[in-house]
């Protein structure tokens, strides 16, 4: 009788099937609105109007959820935002 170990999916596969993750952007007193708007456009490929709206929410509320998606993409978005030293956090449900 031959036994075979149970196959376990790769960790990456497990991450892709989890609930979506979220990128939270925090307010700071260092960056201008134009800098934040430009970096949001670069990170999440949104319109200038959407980026401006998100930047205003970050400014008035102290933080805003700027992206929802699979964890690997959230890590990319966070990395792009952090290129100019913006403060981010990734939340996973």
N, C-alpha and C positions, 0 to 999 in steps of 0.2 A: 504494500500500500504506500503510495507516494503522497506526501502532503505538500501543499504549496502555501507559502505565506500569503496573507491577505495583501492585496495590492492597495497601496494608499496613494490617492491622487497627489500630484505635485502641489506644493504650497501655493504656487502662483495660480493654479486652477481654483483652489479654495478661496483665495482672495477675490478672484473675479466673480465668484458666485455669492459673495457676501452682500449685505445691504450696502447701498451707496455710501460713500464717504463725503465729507464736506470740508471745504477750505474756508477758514475764517480769517479775515483780514482785520488787523487791529489798527486803531488810530495812533498817530504819533505827532509830535510837534516838529519834526525834522523835514518831512517831504512836503512839497507843494502839491496843490490839487492837480496841476498839469503833469507832474511826475507820476503821481498815483494813477491818473487816468491813462497815461501812455502805457504804463506797465500792465494795467488791467487789460487794455486792448491787446497787448502782446501776449499775455498769459492765457486769456480765455477767448480770444478772437471775437470780441463783442463790438458793437457800435460805440462811437464816441458818446452818444447819449446814454447808453446803458452804463458805460464806464463812469460817466459823470454822476449818474444816479447812485451807483454803488459807492463812489468816493464820498458823496454827500452823506449817505447813510453811515459810513464808517466815521465820518467827522462828527455827526450829530449824536450817534448812539454809542460811539466808542469802538464798535466792531460791526462787521457784517459778514454774512455768508455770501461769498462771491462765486463759489463753484460747487456743484454736486456731481459726482460721478464715481467711477471705479477708482479704487485706491491708487493704482499706478498713475493714472491721469491726474489725480489730485496731487500726487507727489511732484509731478511735472509742473503743474500750475503753481504750487507753493514755491518750488525752486526758482521759477521765473520771477515771481513777485519778490523773492528774497535776494535776487541779483542786485537790487538797489537798496538792500537792507530793510525792506518792509518786514513787519512782524506778522507771521501767519501761524496758524495751528490747523492740523488736520484732525477731524473728529470722525470716528467710525461708530455706527450704531451697534 
